[in-house]
Amino acid sequence: MPKLTKTTVENEQPGTMQRFIWDTETKGFGLKIFPTGARSFVFQYRSPEGRTRRATIGKLSDVLTVEQARKKAKILASDVLNGRDPQGEKQARKAAPTLAQVLDDYLASDEYEEKAASTKESDIGRINRHLRPLLGNHYADKLTTGDVKRAIKAISEGKTAGTVKTKARGLSRVRGGEGAARKAFRLLRAICRWAKTAQSVEWGDVQVTPDGERETIIEDADTYARLFQTLDQMQNEKRIRPAVADAIRILAMTGARLSEVTGMRWQHVDLKAGKVTLPADAHKTGHRSGKAKIISLPALAQIIIARQPAGEPDDYVFRPSKGSGPLAMSKPWRQVRAEAQLPADLGLHGLRHSVASHLAMAGASTAELMAQLGHKQSSTVAHYIHFAENARSTLAERAAAVAVAGMNSKAELAEVVPIRKGQKKGG
C-alpha cells in the first residue's frame, strides 16, 4: 500500500465496485474510490467495544487536500487512543432528540394528560406558537442558556406574534409580550426538567419579568356598583352578549377561576343544592388532588345560572356565540373595564382576588378561604391574610388621622405660647 499523496490519489482509477486504498504512514487513514470516480477520505478503527468503525472525513476537493485529511485522521486516531468512539458519537448525535421531539413526547405524556383542560389548552398554545418555532430545531441536550435567553427575548419583543387558525373560533391573535415570555419560559423549564434534558441550561440566569402581586382589586361597594351598572347598560344596548355579562357577574360573586366559569357544563350544576361540582379533570388543582371542587352559589348566582338557555348535560352553561367553546372573555372585559372606569390593571382574575381579599378583611379564616377558593395549601391563601392585615393597618391610620392632627396642633400651640407659671400642662 502506498503513502497517500496528491499524485496517488488523483491517479488511482475507479473500478466496477467501490475500493479502498490505505495509507502506509497513518494507520486507519484511507481513500474510498467510488465507481463514479468520486473520492472520499476515511478513517477506520476499532471502538472500545471491539467493533470495526469507519468514519468519513470528507470528499477530495480544493478545500480538503490529502494532507488536511491526514491531519483530521490523526485527530480521530488520538480520540480513539483516549477511549472515544468518534463514529459512534456521530451516530448518537444524529439520533439525539430535538426539542421539537421532546415537546411532542410531553404532549403525549401522562404529565400533560393529567392537567386540567384549560391548562392543557394553554400549554399547547405556548408550545406551538412560541417554543416550537423558536427552539424546535435545537438538539434538546445541547440547548444552552444563550439559546433560551434569545428565545425569551424574541417572545417578549413580539417576534412570535401573529394570527393563527383555530378550530374553536377560526382565528386567534398571538400577541407575545413579557407575560407570554414569562409563561413560555416556565413551561419550557418544566418540560426540560420532566424530560431530564438541557442539563447545561442555567435557568436562574434567564431573566424574566416577575409576576405582579395581583393586589389590584375592586375595593368598595361603589366600584362594584359601577361594574354591574355597566354590564346592565351594555347588555341592554346589545353591546355585550348576555352569556358574557352573566359570566362576569358569576366571577365577581363567587371568586371562581375564569376557566371554571367558562368551562362550566350543565352536568356540573345543582341549583337545588346551590352548588357547582367540578370533577377533578375540570379544575386547576384536580389533576394533583384527584378530587372534585365545589363552588357554592349565592342566591343571585343561582338565578343568573338558571336563566341561561337550557342544554344537554355536556353543553356549556355560558355558551359561545360560535365555535365549540369555551366562551371568549378578554376583549369584552377590556371594554367593560374601560366603561366602568375600573383600574386599568384589573384583570378577570382580579375579580377572584377581590372576593378573597374582602373575605379576609371580613375576618375569614385560612380554612374558610381555602374552602371558598378551592386551594389545597394554606400558603396559597396567606397572601390574602397579609393583604387584609395591611388593609386594616391602613384603615387604623386613617381613623386616627384626625386625632393625630389635633394632637400635633396642640403640640405646635404649646411651642408658640409658653406655659405660664402655675398653669398645668393641657389646661
C-alpha positions in Angstrom: 0.0 0.0 0.0 1.4 3.4 -1.0 1.6 6.5 1.1 -1.4 8.7 0.1 -0.2 11.7 -1.8 -1.8 14.1 -4.2 -0.4 12.1 -7.1 -1.5 8.7 -6.0 -5.0 9.9 -5.0 -5.6 11.6 -8.4 -4.1 8.7 -10.5 -5.9 5.8 -8.9 -8.7 4.7 -11.3 -12.2 3.6 -10.3 -13.4 0.0 -10.7 -16.8 -1.6 -11.1 -17.2 -1.6 -7.3 -16.1 0.8 -4.7 -12.5 0.2 -3.5 -10.2 1.4 -0.7 -6.5 2.4 -0.7 -4.9 2.5 2.7 -2.1 4.9 3.8 1.1 3.4 4.9 2.0 6.3 7.2 -1.1 6.8 9.3 -2.8 3.7 10.4 -6.5 3.6 9.5 -6.3 6.5 7.1 -7.6 5.6 3.6 -9.2 6.7 0.4 -12.5 5.4 -0.8 -13.0 5.4 -4.6 -16.5 5.1 -6.0 -17.3 3.5 -9.4 -18.3 7.0 -10.5 -14.8 8.3 -9.8 -15.7 10.3 -6.7 -13.2 10.0 -3.9 -13.6 10.4 -0.1 -11.1 10.1 2.7 -12.0 7.8 5.6 -10.6 6.6 8.9 -11.1 3.1 10.1 -10.6 1.9 13.6 -11.9 -0.4 16.4 -14.2 1.1 19.0 -13.6 0.4 22.8 -16.1 -2.4 22.4 -14.1 -4.0 19.6 -16.4 -3.1 16.8 -14.9 -2.0 13.4 -15.9 1.5 12.6 -15.3 3.6 9.6 -15.7 7.4 9.8 -15.9 9.6 6.7 -13.5 12.5 6.8 -14.7 14.2 3.7 -14.6 14.3 -0.1 -11.4 15.2 -2.0 -11.6 18.8 -3.2 -9.8 22.0 -3.4 -10.9 22.6 0.2 -9.9 19.2 1.6 -6.5 18.1 0.4 -4.7 14.8 1.2 -2.6 16.4 4.0 -5.6 18.2 5.5 -7.4 14.9 5.6 -4.4 13.2 7.1 -4.4 15.7 10.0 -8.0 15.0 10.7 -7.3 11.3 10.6 -4.6 11.8 13.3 -7.0 13.7 15.5 -9.5 10.9 15.2 -6.7 8.4 16.0 -5.9 10.4 19.1 -9.6 10.3 20.2 -9.7 6.5 19.7 -6.5 6.2 21.7 -8.2 8.1 24.6 -11.1 5.6 24.6 -13.6 7.5 22.4 -15.7 6.3 19.6 -16.0 9.2 17.0 -18.3 7.5 14.6 -20.5 6.1 17.4 -20.7 9.6 18.9 -21.7 11.0 15.5 -24.5 8.4 15.0 -25.7 9.1 18.6 -25.7 12.8 17.8 -28.0 12.2 14.8 -30.3 10.0 16.9 -30.5 12.6 19.7 -33.9 14.2 20.0 -34.5 17.8 19.0 -36.5 20.0 21.4 -39.5 19.6 19.0 -39.4 15.8 19.7 -39.2 16.4 23.4 -42.2 18.7 23.2 -44.1 16.1 21.3 -43.2 13.5 23.9 -44.5 15.8 26.6 -47.8 16.4 24.8 -48.2 12.6 24.6 -47.3 12.0 28.3 -49.4 11.3 31.4 -47.8 14.5 32.8 -49.7 16.5 30.2 -52.8 14.4 30.1 -53.4 14.7 33.8 -53.6 18.5 33.6 -56.9 20.4 33.6 -58.4 21.1 30.2 -57.7 24.8 30.4 -54.1 24.3 31.3 -53.6 21.8 28.5 -55.0 24.3 26.1 -52.6 27.0 27.4 -49.6 24.6 27.2 -50.2 23.5 23.6 -50.7 27.2 22.6 -47.4 28.2 24.1 -45.6 25.2 22.6 -46.9 25.6 19.1 -46.9 29.4 18.9 -43.7 30.3 20.8 -41.4 27.4 21.8 -41.6 25.2 18.8 -40.9 27.9 16.2 -38.0 29.4 18.1 -36.3 26.3 19.6 -37.8 23.2 18.0 -34.8 22.5 15.7 -32.2 22.7 18.6 -30.9 19.4 20.0 -32.5 19.2 23.4 -29.4 18.0 25.2 -27.3 20.8 23.6 -29.7 23.6 24.5 -27.8 26.5 26.1 -28.6 29.3 28.4 -28.0 31.7 25.5 -30.5 29.8 23.3 -33.2 30.2 25.9 -32.4 33.8 26.6 -32.6 34.7 22.9 -36.0 32.8 22.6 -37.5 34.6 25.6 -36.3 37.9 24.3 -37.9 37.2 21.0 -41.2 36.4 22.6 -41.0 39.5 24.8 -40.5 41.7 21.8 -43.5 40.2 20.0 -41.5 38.4 17.3 -43.7 35.3 17.6 -46.9 37.4 17.4 -49.3 36.7 14.6 -52.7 35.4 13.7 -53.3 31.7 13.7 -56.2 29.5 12.7 -58.0 27.6 15.5 -60.8 25.1 15.4 -62.8 26.9 18.1 -63.1 30.4 16.7 -61.4 30.4 13.3 -58.7 32.9 14.1 -56.6 33.7 17.2 -54.3 36.6 17.8 -51.0 35.6 19.2 -49.6 38.8 20.9 -46.4 37.7 22.6 -45.0 40.2 25.2 -43.4 39.9 28.6 -46.3 37.9 30.1 -46.3 35.4 27.3 -42.4 35.1 27.6 -42.6 34.5 31.3 -45.2 31.7 31.0 -43.4 30.1 28.0 -40.1 30.1 29.9 -41.7 28.4 32.9 -43.3 25.8 30.7 -40.0 25.2 28.8 -38.2 24.8 32.1 -40.8 22.3 33.5 -40.7 20.2 30.3 -36.9 20.1 30.2 -36.8 19.0 33.8 -39.5 16.4 33.2 -37.5 15.1 30.2 -34.2 15.3 32.2 -32.6 17.2 29.3 -31.0 20.6 28.7 -28.8 20.0 31.7 -26.4 22.7 30.7 -29.0 25.5 30.8 -28.6 27.8 33.9 -32.3 28.5 34.3 -31.6 31.0 37.1 -29.6 33.1 34.7 -32.5 33.7 32.4 -34.2 36.9 33.4 -38.0 37.2 33.0 -40.3 39.8 34.3 -41.7 38.9 37.7 -45.4 38.2 38.3 -47.3 41.2 39.6 -48.6 40.9 43.2 -52.1 41.0 41.8 -53.2 43.3 44.6 -55.4 45.4 42.2 -58.9 44.5 43.4 -62.4 46.1 43.5 -62.1 47.9 46.7 -65.6 49.1 47.6 -69.3 48.8 47.0 -69.4 51.9 44.8 -66.9 50.3 42.4 -68.9 47.1 42.3 -72.0 49.2 41.6 -70.2 50.8 38.6 -69.3 47.3 37.3 -72.8 45.9 37.5 -74.4 49.0 36.1 -72.0 49.0 33.2 -72.8 45.3 32.5 -76.6 46.1 32.6 -76.2 49.1 30.3 -74.0 47.3 27.7 -76.3 44.3 27.8 -79.5 46.4 27.3 -77.8 48.2 24.4 -76.8 44.8 23.0 -73.1 45.7 23.1 -72.3 42.6 25.1 -73.8 39.2 24.9 -75.9 38.1 27.9 -73.7 35.0 28.4 -70.6 37.1 28.7 -72.2 39.6 31.0 -73.5 36.8 33.2 -70.2 35.0 33.3 -68.6 38.2 34.6 -71.3 38.6 37.2 -70.6 35.0 38.4 -66.9 35.6 38.6 -67.5 38.8 40.7 -69.7 37.0 43.1 -68.1 33.6 43.6 -64.4 34.1 43.3 -64.2 31.1 40.9 -61.4 30.9 38.3 -62.2 32.1 34.8 -61.7 28.6 33.3 -64.1 27.2 35.9 -66.8 29.6 34.8 -66.3 29.5 31.1 -65.8 25.7 31.3 -68.9 25.1 33.4 -71.2 22.5 32.0 -74.8 21.7 32.9 -73.9 18.3 34.3 -71.8 20.2 37.0 -74.7 22.4 38.2 -77.1 21.5 41.0 -79.3 24.6 41.5 -81.4 22.9 44.2 -78.3 22.4 46.3 -77.0 25.8 45.3 -73.6 24.5 44.1 -71.4 23.6 41.2 -69.4 20.4 41.4 -66.4 20.4 39.1 -64.8 16.9 38.6 -61.1 16.6 39.1 -60.3 17.0 35.4 -62.3 20.2 35.1 -60.4 22.5 37.6 -56.8 23.5 38.1 -55.8 21.6 41.2 -57.8 18.5 40.4 -55.0 16.7 38.4 -52.9 16.8 41.6 -55.5 16.2 44.2 -57.8 13.8 42.2 -60.7 15.5 44.0 -63.8 17.4 42.8 -64.2 21.1 43.6 -67.4 22.5 44.9 -68.3 26.2 44.2 -71.1 27.4 46.5 -73.6 29.7 44.7 -75.2 32.7 46.4 -78.9 33.1 45.7 -78.3 35.7 42.9 -75.7 33.5 41.3 -78.3 30.7 41.2 -80.8 33.0 39.5 -78.2 34.0 36.9 -77.3 30.4 36.1 -81.0 29.4 36.0 -81.7 32.0 33.3 -79.2 30.6 30.8 -80.6 28.7 27.8 -81.1 25.0 28.8 -78.8 22.5 27.2 -77.6 18.9 27.3 -75.6 17.7 30.3 -72.3 18.2 28.3 -73.2 21.7 27.0 -71.6 24.8 28.3 -73.7 26.8 30.7 -72.4 30.1 29.3 -72.4 29.4 25.5 -70.1 31.0 23.0 -71.6 32.8 20.0 -69.8 30.5 17.6 -67.5 27.6 17.6 -67.3 24.8 20.1 -66.2 27.0 23.0 -65.4 27.8 25.6 -66.5 31.5 25.9 -64.1 34.2 24.9 -63.8 36.9 27.6 -60.7 39.0 27.2 -61.9 41.5 24.6 -65.4 42.2 26.2 -63.8 42.5 29.6 -61.4 45.2 28.4 -64.5 47.2 27.1 -66.4 46.7 30.4 -63.4 47.7 32.5 -62.9 50.9 30.5 -66.6 51.9 30.6 -66.9 51.1 34.3 -63.7 53.2 35.0 -62.1 50.2 36.8 -58.3 50.1 37.3 -56.5 49.5 34.0 -54.5 46.6 35.5 -57.6 44.8 36.9 -57.8 41.5 35.1 -60.6 39.0 35.2 -58.5 37.1 37.7 -58.6 40.2 39.8 -62.3 39.5 40.4 -61.3 36.3 42.1 -58.7 38.2 44.2 -61.3 40.8 45.1 -63.6 38.1 46.6 -60.8 36.5 48.5 -59.4 39.9 49.8 -62.8 41.1 51.0 -63.4 37.7 52.7 -60.1 38.1 54.5 -60.8 41.7 55.5 -64.2 40.5 56.9 -62.3 38.1 59.2 -62.5 34.8 57.2 -60.1 32.2 58.5 -57.4 30.4 56.4 -59.6 27.3 56.3 -62.6 29.3 55.1 -60.6 31.0 52.3 -59.2 27.6 51.2 -62.7 26.2 51.0 -64.1 29.1 49.1 -61.3 29.4 46.6 -60.5 25.7 46.2 -56.9 25.9 47.3 -55.3 22.9 48.9 -52.4 24.6 50.6 -52.6 27.3 53.3 -49.6 29.0 51.9 -51.5 29.9 48.8 -54.1 32.0 50.7 -51.6 33.5 53.1 -51.3 36.4 50.6 -54.9 37.4 51.3 -54.4 37.3 55.1 -51.4 39.6 54.8 -53.3 41.9 52.4 -56.2 42.1 54.9 -53.8 42.9 57.8 -52.2 45.6 55.7 -55.6 47.0 54.8 -56.7 47.0 58.5 -53.5 48.8 59.4 -54.2 51.4 56.7 -57.7 51.9 58.0 -56.5 52.3 61.5 -54.1 55.0 60.4 -56.9 56.8 58.5 -59.2 56.5 61.5 -56.6 58.0 63.8 -55.6 60.8 61.3 -58.0 63.4 62.8 -56.9 62.7 66.3 -53.3 62.8 65.4 -53.8 66.1 63.6 -55.4 67.5 66.7 -52.5 66.2 68.9 -50.0 67.8 66.5 -51.8 71.1 66.6 -51.8 71.1 70.4 -48.1 70.4 70.5 -47.4 73.2 68.0 -49.5 75.6 70.1 -47.5 74.8 73.2 -44.4 75.7 71.4 -45.8 79.1 70.4 -47.5 80.0 73.7 -45.2 79.1 76.7 -47.0 77.6 79.7 -47.4 80.2 82.4 -46.0 79.6 85.9 -48.6 77.7 87.9 -50.5 76.6 84.8 -51.0 72.9 84.3 -50.0 71.3 81.0 -53.0 70.6 78.9 -55.1 73.0 80.9 
